[in-house]
C-alpha cells in the first residue's frame, strides 16, 4: 500500500501544477499570518487610514524581503551551491542575500516615507534613520526565514524527483535485463550452443571446455554482475568477447565477425549491458554466415568518451531495413535515464547495411 502511495506522490510532484500549488500554499499561509498580526495589533483601532498605512508598510517591511529571499534561495542558492554540497558557500551567500534584501526593503520604505506615500509611525519620522540598523536586521531575519522555507520546498521537490528518476531507471533496467535474458537464453539458442559444444568434445575437448566455460561466465554475468548501476568497462568488454565467441561457433567462416577494441579501459565504468542489445540485433538479423565481415563491431575508448560502432549486412528482401530487435524505444529510454545529455545515438540503414553509432561521454 505505502509503495503505491509513495509512487503516486512522486507522480504528483513531477507535475508542474503541484509545484505551483506548493508556492501558492506557502504565500497564502504567509499573507494570512500577516493579516492575523495586523488584526490583533489594530483590533481596537478604528482609524481606517492608519490601518491602511500600516498595511502598506507591512507589504514592504515583511513581504518584499521574503519574496526576494524566497526566490533567490529557490532558483539560485539551492541548485548552484547547496545541491552541490558547498555548505560554507551556501551559508555565506544565503546571509548576504538576506542582508541585501533587508537593505533594499529599508531603502524602499524610506523612499515612500520621504515622498509622503507612507506616514512614519515613529513621530513623523524623527527617529526613522536612527532605527535603520534595527529595521534592516529584522527584515533580513524575515527574509532569511522565508528563504529557509524555500530551501525546504526545493529540497523536497528535488528529492522526490530523484526518487522518481531512480524508480524509472530501476524499472527500465529490469525490463531490459528480462528481455536480454529471454533473448540470450532462448531455448533454441541455448540448446544449439550446447549442441555445438557437444560436437566439439570429440574433435577438441580443450576447445569445447573453453566454450563451456564461456557460456557459464555469460550466464553468471547476466544473472549477477548486472545488478550494479555501473561496472568496470573491462568486464563489459570481456562479456562481449565471450558472447561473440559463442556466436562464432555456429559458422566455420573465420571472417564472419570482426571485433576490435581501441584505447585503454583503465578504471573506466559503464552501465552493464549497454552495448549488447545492438550486438545481439546484429547477429539476429545477419542470416548469411558465409559472408565476409558480415558484422563489424568497434569499441573506441578515449579520455572523455566511449563509442560503439556496430554494423551488420542484411538481406532487404527477407528482413525489414528498420529492424530493431529488442526495441529501439526501450533502449533509447534506458540510455536517456542512465546518461541524460551525455550520449548520442545514431541509427542508419542504407544499401543493406545497418549501422549503429553510440557515443557515451564521461563525467
C-alpha positions as CSV (number, residue, x, y, z in Angstrom):
1,X,0.0,0.0,0.0
2,X,2.7,2.5,1.1
3,X,4.8,2.0,-2.0
4,X,1.8,2.8,-4.2
5,X,1.1,5.9,-2.2
6,X,4.8,7.0,-2.5
7,X,4.8,6.4,-6.2
8,X,1.5,8.4,-6.5
9,X,3.1,11.3,-4.6
10,X,6.2,11.2,-6.8
11,X,4.0,11.3,-9.8
12,X,2.2,14.4,-8.5
13,X,5.5,16.2,-7.6
14,X,6.7,15.7,-11.1
15,X,3.8,17.7,-12.4
16,X,4.1,21.5,-12.6
17,X,0.6,22.2,-11.2
18,X,1.6,20.5,-7.9
19,X,4.8,22.6,-7.6
20,X,2.8,25.8,-8.3
21,X,0.3,24.6,-5.6
22,X,3.1,24.4,-3.1
23,X,4.2,28.0,-3.8
24,X,0.6,29.3,-3.7
25,X,0.0,27.4,-0.4
26,X,3.1,29.0,1.2
27,X,2.2,32.5,0.2
28,X,-1.4,32.1,1.2
29,X,-0.3,31.0,4.7
30,X,2.2,33.8,4.8
31,X,-0.3,36.5,4.0
32,X,-2.8,35.0,6.3
33,X,-0.3,35.2,9.1
34,X,0.4,38.9,8.3
35,X,-3.3,39.6,8.2
36,X,-3.8,38.0,11.6
37,X,-1.0,40.0,13.1
38,X,-2.4,43.3,11.8
39,X,-5.9,42.4,13.0
40,X,-4.7,41.6,16.5
41,X,-2.5,44.7,16.7
42,X,-5.2,47.1,15.4
43,X,-8.3,45.3,16.7
44,X,-9.2,48.3,18.9
45,X,-8.2,51.0,16.3
46,X,-11.0,52.3,14.1
47,X,-8.8,54.7,12.1
48,X,-9.1,53.3,8.6
49,X,-6.3,55.5,7.2
50,X,-3.9,54.4,9.9
51,X,-4.7,50.7,9.3
52,X,-4.2,51.1,5.5
53,X,-0.9,52.9,6.2
54,X,0.2,50.0,8.4
55,X,-0.8,47.6,5.6
56,X,1.3,49.4,3.0
57,X,4.3,49.4,5.4
58,X,4.0,45.7,6.2
59,X,3.8,44.9,2.4
60,X,7.3,46.4,2.1
61,X,8.6,45.5,5.5
62,X,7.6,41.8,5.6
63,X,6.7,40.8,2.0
64,X,9.5,42.4,-0.1
65,X,12.5,40.7,1.7
66,X,10.5,37.5,1.9
67,X,9.9,37.4,-1.9
68,X,13.4,38.4,-2.7
69,X,15.0,35.8,-0.4
70,X,12.5,33.0,-1.2
71,X,13.1,33.0,-5.0
72,X,16.8,33.8,-4.7
73,X,17.2,30.8,-2.5
74,X,14.8,28.6,-4.6
75,X,16.2,29.3,-8.1
76,X,19.8,30.3,-7.3
77,X,21.2,29.3,-3.9
78,X,19.9,25.7,-3.8
79,X,20.8,24.5,-7.4
80,X,24.0,26.5,-7.6
81,X,25.6,25.8,-4.2
82,X,23.5,23.7,-1.7
83,X,22.7,20.9,-4.1
84,X,26.4,20.6,-4.9
85,X,27.1,20.3,-1.2
86,X,29.0,23.6,-1.0
87,X,27.8,24.2,2.6
88,X,30.1,27.1,3.6
89,X,29.4,29.0,0.4
90,X,25.7,28.3,0.8
91,X,25.7,29.8,4.3
92,X,27.7,32.9,3.3
93,X,25.8,33.7,0.1
94,X,22.5,33.0,1.9
95,X,23.3,35.5,4.6
96,X,24.4,38.1,2.0
97,X,21.2,37.7,0.1
98,X,19.1,38.1,3.3
99,X,21.1,41.3,4.3
100,X,20.9,42.8,0.8
101,X,17.1,42.1,0.8
102,X,16.7,43.8,4.2
103,X,18.7,46.9,3.0
104,X,16.7,47.1,-0.2
105,X,13.4,46.9,1.7
106,X,14.6,49.6,4.1
107,X,15.7,52.0,1.3
108,X,12.3,51.5,-0.3
109,X,10.4,52.2,2.9
110,X,12.4,55.4,3.5
111,X,11.7,56.5,-0.1
112,X,8.0,56.1,0.4
113,X,8.2,57.9,3.8
114,X,10.2,60.8,2.3
115,X,7.7,61.1,-0.6
116,X,4.8,61.0,1.8
117,X,3.2,57.9,0.4
118,X,3.7,56.2,3.8
119,X,3.4,58.0,7.1
120,X,6.2,57.1,9.5
121,X,4.5,55.8,12.7
122,X,7.6,56.9,14.7
123,X,6.7,60.5,15.5
124,X,6.5,61.6,11.9
125,X,9.9,60.1,11.0
126,X,12.1,62.0,13.6
127,X,13.8,58.8,14.7
128,X,13.4,56.8,11.5
129,X,17.0,56.9,10.4
130,X,18.3,56.1,13.9
131,X,16.5,52.8,13.8
132,X,17.8,51.9,10.3
133,X,20.1,49.1,11.6
134,X,17.4,47.6,13.7
135,X,14.8,47.6,10.9
136,X,17.3,46.2,8.4
137,X,18.2,43.4,10.8
138,X,14.6,42.5,11.4
139,X,13.8,42.5,7.7
140,X,16.9,40.4,7.0
141,X,15.7,37.8,9.6
142,X,12.3,37.7,8.0
143,X,13.9,37.2,4.6
144,X,16.2,34.5,6.0
145,X,13.2,32.5,7.4
146,X,11.4,32.7,4.1
147,X,14.5,31.6,2.3
148,X,14.8,28.7,4.7
149,X,11.2,27.6,3.7
150,X,12.2,27.9,0.0
151,X,15.1,25.6,0.6
152,X,12.9,23.0,2.3
153,X,10.3,23.2,-0.6
154,X,13.0,23.0,-3.3
155,X,14.8,20.2,-1.4
156,X,11.5,18.2,-1.1
157,X,10.8,18.6,-4.8
158,X,14.3,17.7,-5.8
159,X,14.4,14.7,-3.5
160,X,11.1,13.3,-4.9
161,X,12.2,13.9,-8.5
162,X,15.4,11.9,-7.8
163,X,13.2,9.1,-6.3
164,X,11.1,9.1,-9.4
165,X,14.1,9.0,-11.7
166,X,15.6,6.1,-9.8
167,X,12.3,4.2,-9.9
168,X,12.1,4.7,-13.7
169,X,15.7,3.7,-14.1
170,X,15.2,0.6,-12.0
171,X,12.1,-0.3,-14.0
172,X,13.8,0.2,-17.3
173,X,16.9,-1.7,-16.2
174,X,14.6,-4.6,-15.0
175,X,12.7,-4.7,-18.3
176,X,16.0,-4.6,-20.3
177,X,17.5,-7.3,-18.2
178,X,14.5,-9.6,-18.5
179,X,14.4,-9.0,-22.3
180,X,18.1,-9.7,-22.6
181,X,17.9,-12.8,-20.6
182,X,14.9,-14.0,-22.6
183,X,16.7,-13.3,-25.9
184,X,20.1,-14.7,-25.0
185,X,18.8,-17.7,-23.1
186,X,16.2,-18.5,-25.7
187,X,15.9,-22.4,-25.6
188,X,16.8,-22.8,-29.2
189,X,19.9,-20.6,-28.9
190,X,21.0,-22.2,-25.7
191,X,20.4,-25.8,-26.9
192,X,22.2,-25.0,-30.2
193,X,25.1,-23.6,-28.3
194,X,25.3,-26.7,-26.1
195,X,24.9,-29.0,-29.1
196,X,27.8,-27.2,-30.9
197,X,29.9,-27.5,-27.8
198,X,29.0,-31.2,-27.5
199,X,30.0,-31.8,-31.1
200,X,33.4,-30.2,-30.3
201,X,34.1,-32.6,-27.5
202,X,35.2,-35.4,-29.7
203,X,37.2,-33.1,-32.0
204,X,38.8,-30.8,-29.5
205,X,37.9,-31.4,-25.9
206,X,40.1,-28.5,-24.7
207,X,38.3,-26.1,-27.0
208,X,34.9,-27.5,-26.0
209,X,35.7,-27.0,-22.4
210,X,36.8,-23.4,-23.1
211,X,33.4,-22.6,-24.8
212,X,31.5,-24.3,-22.0
213,X,33.3,-22.0,-19.5
214,X,32.5,-19.0,-21.7
215,X,28.8,-20.0,-21.6
216,X,28.9,-20.4,-17.9
217,X,30.6,-17.0,-17.5
218,X,27.9,-15.3,-19.6
219,X,25.1,-16.8,-17.6
220,X,26.8,-15.8,-14.4
221,X,27.4,-12.2,-15.7
222,X,23.8,-11.7,-16.8
223,X,22.4,-13.1,-13.5
224,X,24.7,-11.5,-11.0
225,X,27.1,-8.9,-12.4
226,X,24.4,-6.7,-13.9
227,X,22.8,-5.8,-10.6
228,X,25.2,-2.9,-10.0
229,X,24.4,0.5,-11.5
230,X,28.0,0.7,-13.0
231,X,30.6,-2.0,-13.7
232,X,34.2,-1.8,-14.9
233,X,34.3,-1.3,-18.7
234,X,36.8,-4.2,-18.9
235,X,34.1,-6.6,-17.6
236,X,31.6,-5.4,-20.1
237,X,34.1,-5.9,-22.9
238,X,35.1,-9.3,-21.6
239,X,31.4,-10.3,-21.6
240,X,31.1,-9.1,-25.2
241,X,34.1,-11.1,-26.3
242,X,32.7,-14.3,-24.8
243,X,29.2,-13.7,-26.3
244,X,30.8,-13.1,-29.8
245,X,33.0,-16.2,-29.4
246,X,29.9,-18.4,-28.7
247,X,28.1,-16.9,-31.7
248,X,31.0,-17.7,-34.0
249,X,30.8,-21.4,-33.1
250,X,27.8,-21.6,-35.4
251,X,29.8,-20.9,-38.5
252,X,33.1,-22.1,-40.0
253,X,33.6,-18.6,-41.6
254,X,36.5,-17.0,-39.7
255,X,35.8,-13.6,-41.3
256,X,32.1,-13.6,-40.3
257,X,32.6,-11.2,-37.4
258,X,35.3,-8.6,-36.9
259,X,35.5,-7.3,-33.3
260,X,38.1,-4.7,-32.2
261,X,38.7,-2.5,-29.1
262,X,41.0,0.5,-29.2
263,X,42.1,2.5,-26.2
264,X,42.7,1.7,-22.6
265,X,39.8,0.7,-20.2
266,X,41.9,1.8,-17.1
267,X,39.4,2.4,-14.3
268,X,36.5,3.5,-16.5
269,X,33.0,2.4,-15.5
270,X,29.9,1.9,-17.6
271,X,26.3,0.8,-17.1
272,X,26.0,-3.0,-17.5
273,X,24.8,-4.5,-20.8
274,X,24.6,-1.1,-22.5
275,X,26.2,-2.4,-25.8
276,X,24.8,-5.9,-26.0
277,X,21.3,-5.0,-27.4
278,X,22.9,-3.6,-30.6
279,X,25.3,-6.5,-31.0
280,X,22.5,-9.1,-30.3
281,X,20.4,-7.4,-33.0
282,X,23.3,-7.6,-35.5
283,X,23.6,-11.4,-35.0
284,X,19.9,-11.8,-35.1
285,X,19.4,-10.1,-38.5
286,X,22.6,-11.3,-40.3
287,X,21.4,-14.5,-41.9
288,X,24.2,-15.2,-44.4
289,X,27.0,-16.6,-42.2
290,X,29.3,-17.2,-45.2
291,X,29.6,-13.5,-46.0
292,X,33.0,-11.9,-45.1
293,X,32.8,-9.2,-42.5
294,X,29.1,-9.6,-42.2
295,X,29.3,-8.0,-38.7
296,X,31.8,-5.3,-37.7
297,X,31.9,-4.2,-34.1
298,X,34.3,-1.5,-32.9
299,X,34.7,0.0,-29.4
300,X,36.8,3.1,-29.2
301,X,37.9,4.3,-25.8
302,X,39.1,7.8,-25.3
303,X,39.8,10.0,-22.4
304,X,36.4,11.7,-22.3
305,X,34.2,9.3,-24.3
306,X,33.5,5.6,-25.2
307,X,32.0,4.9,-28.6
308,X,30.5,1.8,-30.1
309,X,30.1,1.3,-33.8
310,X,28.2,-1.8,-34.8
311,X,27.5,-2.6,-38.5
312,X,25.8,-5.7,-40.0
313,X,24.9,-6.6,-43.5
314,X,21.4,-7.9,-44.1
315,X,19.1,-9.1,-46.9
316,X,16.5,-6.4,-47.5
317,X,14.2,-8.9,-49.2
318,X,13.8,-11.0,-46.1
319,X,14.5,-8.5,-43.2
320,X,13.0,-5.0,-42.9
321,X,15.5,-2.2,-43.0
322,X,14.3,-0.8,-39.8
323,X,14.8,-4.0,-37.7
324,X,15.0,-3.1,-34.0
325,X,15.4,-6.4,-32.3
326,X,14.9,-5.7,-28.6
327,X,13.2,-2.5,-29.4
328,X,14.9,0.8,-30.1
329,X,12.5,2.7,-28.0
330,X,13.2,0.8,-24.8
331,X,17.0,1.1,-25.5
332,X,16.7,4.8,-26.0
333,X,14.7,5.3,-22.8
334,X,17.3,3.4,-20.8
335,X,20.1,5.4,-22.3
336,X,18.2,8.6,-21.6
337,X,17.7,7.7,-18.0
338,X,21.3,6.5,-17.3
339,X,23.2,9.0,-19.5
340,X,20.9,12.1,-19.8
341,X,22.5,14.7,-22.1
342,X,25.7,12.6,-22.0
343,X,25.2,10.3,-25.0
344,X,24.5,10.4,-28.7
345,X,22.8,7.5,-30.6
346,X,22.7,7.4,-34.4
347,X,21.0,4.5,-36.3
348,X,21.2,4.3,-40.1
349,X,20.1,1.7,-42.6
350,X,21.3,2.1,-46.2
351,X,22.3,-0.3,-49.0
352,X,21.6,-3.4,-46.9
353,X,23.9,-2.1,-44.2
354,X,22.5,-1.5,-40.7
355,X,24.8,0.8,-38.7
356,X,24.6,1.9,-35.0
357,X,26.9,4.5,-33.6
358,X,26.7,5.2,-29.8
359,X,28.9,7.7,-28.0
360,X,28.9,8.0,-24.2
361,X,30.5,10.9,-22.6
362,X,32.5,10.5,-19.3
363,X,31.7,12.5,-16.2
